[in-house]
Amino acid sequence: MSEVRDVESPRRPAGFTQETLDWAPWAEPIALADADDRQRPLLEGQRGESPYFRLLARNAEVLAHRSANDKEIFYSRDGLSRAERELAATVTSRHNGCVYCASVHSHFTAQLSKRTEDVQRLLDEGTGVRIDERWDAIIDFTSALAAQPPRAEAAHIARLRAVGLRDNEIHDLVLSTASFSWANRMMLSLGEPEVPA
């Protein structure tokens, strides 16, 4: 049975949420049993259950680079905290309108920061929300950097430094935003989020 869903799915989420969502591709992902020697290692564990990763596995080289990039940006021990890297992914996804990515990364942001209500306000009100000095500086910079064309400027960097971010943390913020600007565009062009059945 095909995993491709009708574009007019009644299970489309009503808005941004921290709840777990499914993702339905508009093209057929590979079947895990059909993965070749290049694809199989990239689909180990839960990734093999994901239609998104099985779809990306159609180009194994790109998926390998994407996975290495994601691991380096989000799981590095130095620099920006993991919670704030996830915050950048959430802000970028909210800015770009990627409901699926926002659900995944807002959940991580809330879990790691213990600020569930603040994260929900970001989802509900958008990137113009005001929370506190540090998060506001991160939200404003990330949103400006994710814009097309980008509108981040020196004043954003100065503000980040003023709230205590070091250069290596700002670097991580840039990488998280850039990575998710790319990831959001892929998700938005390859499928849609769905509320689990």
C-alpha positions in Angstrom: 0.0 0.0 0.0 1.4 3.4 -0.9 2.4 5.9 1.8 1.7 8.9 -0.5 -1.3 10.8 0.9 -3.9 12.9 -0.9 -2.9 16.6 -0.8 -6.4 17.4 0.6 -5.9 15.2 3.7 -8.4 15.8 6.5 -5.7 15.0 9.0 -3.8 18.2 8.2 -3.0 19.9 11.6 -4.9 23.1 12.4 -1.7 25.1 13.3 1.6 25.0 15.0 1.9 22.5 17.9 4.4 20.7 20.2 2.5 17.5 19.7 4.0 14.7 17.7 2.9 14.8 14.0 3.3 12.4 11.1 4.7 13.4 7.8 3.2 12.2 4.5 5.4 12.4 1.4 4.1 13.4 -2.1 6.5 10.9 -3.8 7.0 7.3 -3.0 9.8 6.6 -0.4 11.9 3.5 -0.9 10.7 0.4 1.0 13.2 -0.5 3.7 13.5 -4.1 2.3 14.6 -2.6 -1.1 17.4 -0.4 0.4 20.8 -1.1 -1.2 24.2 -1.3 0.5 24.6 2.5 0.4 21.1 3.3 1.7 20.8 0.6 4.4 23.3 2.1 6.9 21.6 5.5 6.5 18.3 4.0 7.5 19.3 2.2 10.7 17.0 2.4 13.7 14.1 4.8 13.7 15.2 6.4 10.4 14.1 3.3 8.6 10.6 3.8 9.9 10.5 7.4 8.7 9.0 8.1 5.2 11.0 11.3 5.1 14.4 9.6 5.5 13.4 6.7 3.2 12.5 9.3 0.6 15.8 11.2 1.0 17.6 7.8 0.8 16.8 7.8 -2.9 19.9 10.0 -3.1 22.1 8.3 -0.5 25.1 10.7 -0.9 22.9 13.7 -0.1 21.3 11.9 2.9 24.7 11.0 4.2 25.9 14.6 4.0 22.7 15.9 5.5 22.9 13.4 8.4 26.5 14.3 9.2 25.7 18.0 9.0 22.7 17.6 11.4 24.7 15.6 13.9 27.6 18.1 13.9 25.3 21.1 14.4 22.9 19.7 17.0 25.0 17.3 19.0 28.3 19.2 19.4 29.3 19.6 23.0 30.9 23.0 22.7 29.3 26.3 22.0 25.6 27.1 22.1 23.4 24.9 24.4 21.4 22.2 22.8 18.2 23.9 24.0 19.1 27.1 22.2 20.1 25.2 19.0 16.7 23.7 19.1 15.2 27.1 19.7 16.9 28.3 16.5 15.4 25.4 14.6 12.0 26.1 16.1 12.1 29.8 15.2 13.4 29.1 11.7 10.6 26.5 11.2 7.9 28.9 12.6 9.3 31.7 10.3 9.2 29.4 7.2 5.8 27.9 8.0 7.1 24.3 8.4 4.5 22.9 10.8 6.2 19.5 11.0 9.7 20.7 11.8 8.3 23.2 14.3 6.5 20.4 16.1 9.6 18.3 16.4 12.0 21.0 17.4 9.6 22.9 19.7 9.1 19.7 21.6 12.9 19.4 22.1 13.2 23.1 23.0 10.5 22.8 25.6 11.9 19.5 27.0 15.5 20.8 27.2 14.8 24.3 28.4 11.8 23.4 30.7 10.0 26.3 29.2 7.0 24.7 27.6 4.7 27.7 28.0 7.2 30.1 26.4 7.7 27.7 23.5 4.0 27.5 23.0 3.7 31.3 22.9 6.4 31.3 20.2 4.3 28.8 18.2 1.0 30.7 18.8 2.2 34.3 18.3 5.0 33.8 15.8 8.5 35.3 15.7 7.3 38.7 16.9 6.7 37.2 20.4 8.5 38.8 23.4 9.7 36.4 26.0 12.9 37.6 27.7 16.0 39.5 26.7 18.1 36.5 25.7 15.4 34.5 23.9 14.2 37.7 22.1 17.7 38.4 20.8 18.0 34.8 19.5 14.5 34.9 18.0 15.0 38.2 16.3 18.4 37.2 14.8 17.3 33.8 13.7 14.1 35.2 12.1 16.1 37.9 10.3 18.7 35.3 9.1 16.0 32.9 7.9 14.2 35.6 5.9 14.4 35.6 2.1 16.5 37.6 1.4 18.2 37.5 4.8 18.0 40.8 6.8 20.3 40.0 9.7 22.8 42.8 10.3 25.5 43.9 12.7 23.1 45.2 15.2 21.6 41.7 15.7 25.1 40.4 16.4 25.8 43.2 18.9 22.6 42.4 20.7 23.5 38.7 20.9 26.8 39.6 22.4 25.1 42.0 24.8 23.0 39.2 26.2 26.1 37.0 26.7 26.5 34.9 23.6 30.1 34.3 22.7 31.3 34.2 19.0 31.3 30.3 18.9 27.7 30.3 20.2 26.7 32.9 17.6 28.4 30.6 15.0 26.3 27.7 16.2 23.2 29.9 16.0 24.0 30.7 12.3 24.6 27.0 11.5 21.3 25.9 13.2 19.3 28.6 11.3 21.0 27.9 7.9 20.5 24.1 8.3 16.9 24.5 9.1 16.2 27.0 6.4 17.3 24.3 4.0 15.5 21.5 5.8 12.2 23.4 6.0 12.3 24.0 2.2 12.8 20.3 1.6 10.0 19.2 4.0 7.6 21.8 2.5 8.3 20.8 -1.1 8.3 17.0 -0.5 5.2 16.4 1.6 2.9 17.6 4.4 2.4 17.1 8.1 -0.5 15.1 9.4 -2.1 14.5 12.7 -1.5 10.8 13.6 -4.5 8.5 13.0 
